[in-house]
């Protein structure tokens, strides 16, 4: 019940395109919650995947120049 409310508030505050970027963090957050709450063991590939995901979100948030020049 709280997740849809948080999602709608995020769309209202950040806009749909920026909010969708953070949707990519769901697997990372889920793995962290599983490790803390369920005492799941995280392997090295979880760490690598989480870091790559985090780097992708940060890169897409910081990227301000267009990839191609304007025609």
N, C-alpha and C positions, 0 to 999 in steps of 0.2 A: 504494500500500500504506500510506503514511503518512497520507493524507487520511482514509480511513475510521477509522483508529485515533484520529486527532485529533478527528474528529466524535463518536465514541463517548465519548471522554474528556470532551468539552465537554458532551454530553448528561448524563453522569453528574455533572459538576461544577456546571453552570449550570441544568440542567433543560431539557426539550424546548422549552418556549415561548421562553425567552431565547436558546437556541442557534439556533432558527429565524430570529430577528431578524437574526443575523449572517450568515445565508445570503444576505441581500440585498446583502452587500458583495462577493460573488463576482465580479460583472462589473467592479467597481471594481478589485479586486485583479488580475484577469486583464488588464485594460487596462494597469495599471502594470507588470506583469511583461512584457507584450508590448513596452512602450515601453523597458524597460531591457534585456531579453535580446535581442529581435528588432530593436531600434532602430526600432520603429514610431513614426510621428509622431502625436501627439495633437492634435486640433483643439479649438477653443473649446467645442464642444458636448459633448466628452468631459469637459472640466472642469466644465461646468455640470451635466451628468448625475451626475457623481461627487459634486459638492457637494450636490446635492439628495438623492441616496441616503444620503450620510453624515448630512445633517441629519435625514432621516427615521428613521434608526436611532438617532441621539442623542435625538431627540424621543420616540420610543417607549420608550427606556430610562429617560428622566427623567420621563415622564408618570406621576404617581402618583394623581391625583384621577380619579374616575369622570366620564365625559362626562355621564351623566344622574344625577339625584338618585335616591336609593333610594326605592322605593315602599312 
